[in-house]
Amino acid sequence: VLGSGFAEVETAREINVFYMKLLDTNH
């Protein structure tokens, strides 16, 4: 249970990086 919050943060960060790359490719 203690590590679930950390996993959520890591996933959100990966999604953030993914979208940034996606937007970067579009420009």
C-alpha positions in Angstrom: 0.0 0.0 0.0 2.9 2.3 0.8 4.4 2.0 -2.7 1.1 2.4 -4.6 1.3 6.2 -4.3 4.8 6.3 -5.6 3.8 4.1 -8.5 1.0 6.5 -9.4 3.5 9.4 -9.4 5.9 7.5 -11.6 3.1 6.6 -14.0 1.9 10.2 -14.2 5.4 11.4 -14.9 5.8 8.8 -17.7 2.5 9.9 -19.2 3.6 13.6 -18.9 6.9 12.8 -20.8 4.9 10.8 -23.4 2.6 13.7 -24.2 5.5 16.2 -24.2 7.2 14.1 -26.8 3.9 13.7 -28.7 3.5 17.5 -28.8 7.1 18.0 -29.7 6.7 15.7 -32.7 3.6 17.6 -33.9 5.4 20.9 -34.1 
